[in-house]
Structures are given as structure tokens and as C-alpha cells.
């Protein structure tokens, strides 16, 4: 599923930081979006839309997709890097396991609320491809 990420630059009130960056939203990309598009600008906060990413689903991540889907608030996990003075998303995933790897990697990552359209797409995939592992009884050694 092609997506675009809404990125935010904020000027914090903290004296040790000049600015902070975060992924704050996801929209579906119909293919007609500019690579980078300014949505709003102000002295303390900017929002821009970055297109060109895709959510891909892999069978070996099915448990992570299911765990994320069943969470109280499903997320799209976005890994981003600074490029030319701007935070640019480089990868996105709907797998809870992959999201955890992003956070543990030490790189910049955010979890943003999963839009209903992405949630419906993930649900259809899980219904077609996910089989929970059978529970095993207690193991006695």
C-alpha cells in the first residue's frame, strides 16, 4: 500500500534543543502527491507531507501484524533520518515486532495512529493469511 507520512518540526521550549522532529500521521498515497509538500509553516511548528513509502506485508511477520491489529490503538511505525536539515521517513511497518526493532535500533522512529483505511487493509490480509499458533500444554521436564 503506497503511503505518505506527515512529518512535524517543532521548536521546543527546552533551552538545550533547537528543534524536535516526529512523524505524526499517515495518509494513503494515490500516486499524485509531490515527493515533499509543505502543509503548514509557523515559527514554532511546521508540517510537511513526504510521499514515496510503501507498507508491505510479509508472511513471516504475521504474528507482529496480529499483535498490532489487536492492540487498543493500532500504529504505523515510521523510521526516519535527517537529510538536508529535514527529517525524512525511510521505512514504515504495521508489524509490532518490526516497530519494536525500529525503536531498539537507536535510530529515530515514531508510532502514529493507524488510519481506518490501513486498518481495514491489514484486517483483510490477516483474515486471509493469519493462523494463530496452536497453544501447547504445560511442558514437564
VOGU-3710 file (C-alpha; in Angstrom, 3 decimals, decimal comma):
1> xxxxxxxxxx> 0,000/0,000/0,000  1,589/3,321/-1,022  1,544/5,876/1,779  2,736/9,367/2,625  3,919/10,424/6,071  3,071/13,687/7,787  6,233/14,936/9,499  6,370/17,706/12,098  9,141/20,079/13,126  8,540/21,736/16,458
11> xxxxxxxxxx> 10,507/24,393/18,316  10,615/23,164/21,914  10,751/25,420/24,939  13,758/23,478/26,213  16,968/25,520/26,258  19,157/22,588/25,161  17,261/21,758/21,971  16,738/23,904/18,885  14,028/21,751/17,318  12,372/18,368/17,546
21> xxxxxxxxxx> 11,040/16,180/14,776  8,372/13,491/14,668  6,179/11,504/12,328  2,621/12,480/13,278  0,339/10,954/10,640  -0,124/8,643/7,679  -2,267/9,064/4,561  -2,726/6,815/1,572  -0,783/7,949/-1,490  -2,832/7,736/-4,662
31> xxxxxxxxxx> 0,284/8,407/-6,743  -0,459/12,069/-7,373  1,472/13,559/-4,433  4,668/15,575/-4,695  7,715/13,917/-3,052  7,747/16,612/-0,320  4,878/19,038/0,190  4,612/21,754/2,851  1,285/21,570/4,679  1,758/24,395/7,196
41> xxxxxxxxxx> 4,533/26,665/8,469  4,825/28,807/11,584  7,573/29,981/13,898  7,042/27,132/16,365  5,702/24,294/14,192  5,907/23,063/10,577  4,093/20,140/8,967  5,029/18,570/5,662  3,973/15,511/3,715  6,549/13,041/2,386
51> xxxxxxxxxx> 5,356/10,545/-0,219  7,041/7,540/-1,785  6,829/4,963/1,013  5,026/1,639/0,866  3,586/-0,600/3,512  4,429/-4,182/2,595  3,219/-7,345/4,285  5,380/-10,460/4,676  4,139/-13,857/5,938  6,962/-14,191/8,485
61> xxxxxxxxxx> 5,700/-11,029/10,262  2,081/-12,228/10,649  2,322/-12,523/14,447  3,563/-8,922/14,651  0,738/-7,707/12,396  -1,841/-9,526/14,520  -0,396/-8,183/17,774  -0,501/-4,614/16,430  -4,014/-5,050/14,991  -5,353/-6,312/18,339
71> xxxxxxxxxx> -3,702/-3,514/20,362  -6,011/-0,900/21,916  -4,576/1,643/19,435  -3,003/0,143/16,305  0,038/2,000/14,978  2,037/2,503/11,826  5,697/2,544/12,811  7,888/5,027/10,921  11,692/5,052/10,863  13,155/8,405/9,810
81> xxxxxxxxxx> 16,551/10,016/9,309  17,793/13,574/8,987  18,565/14,549/5,377  19,493/18,072/4,325  18,274/19,548/7,611  14,884/17,831/7,467  13,524/14,600/8,978  12,698/12,199/6,152  10,870/8,880/6,636  12,739/5,930/5,146
91> xxxxxxxxxx> 10,625/2,931/6,196  7,183/2,168/7,582  5,653/-1,009/9,002  2,431/-2,235/10,612  4,239/-5,052/12,457  4,518/-4,590/16,212  7,703/-6,699/16,148  9,271/-4,573/13,393  8,232/-1,420/15,243  9,979/-2,679/18,370
101> xxxxxxxxxx> 13,112/-3,340/16,302  12,965/0,230/14,971  12,774/1,663/18,499  15,511/-0,654/19,792  17,862/0,187/16,895  18,751/3,581/18,331  17,520/5,321/15,196  14,661/7,818/15,097  11,257/6,137/14,994  7,691/7,016/15,870
111> xxxxxxxxxx> 4,429/5,129/16,136  1,485/7,010/14,638  -2,199/6,151/14,805  -3,209/3,702/12,084  -5,795/5,261/9,739  -9,041/3,268/9,283  -8,191/2,585/5,622  -4,876/0,959/6,575  -6,564/-0,932/9,415  -9,167/-2,369/7,003
121> xxxxxxxxxx> -6,385/-3,376/4,579  -4,472/-5,104/7,387  -7,614/-6,832/8,660  -8,345/-8,256/5,197  -4,769/-9,559/4,980  -4,933/-11,161/8,434  -8,264/-12,836/7,691  -6,799/-14,351/4,546  -3,323/-15,262/5,799  -3,041/-15,391/9,596
131> xxxxxxxxxx> -3,293/-18,654/11,527  -2,647/-18,436/15,262  -0,135/-20,935/16,508  -1,764/-23,776/18,448  -1,412/-23,476/22,180  0,766/-26,067/23,788  0,101/-27,519/27,189  2,486/-27,203/30,058  5,883/-28,655/29,336  7,207/-31,003/32,010
141> x> 10,904/-31,660/32,105
//
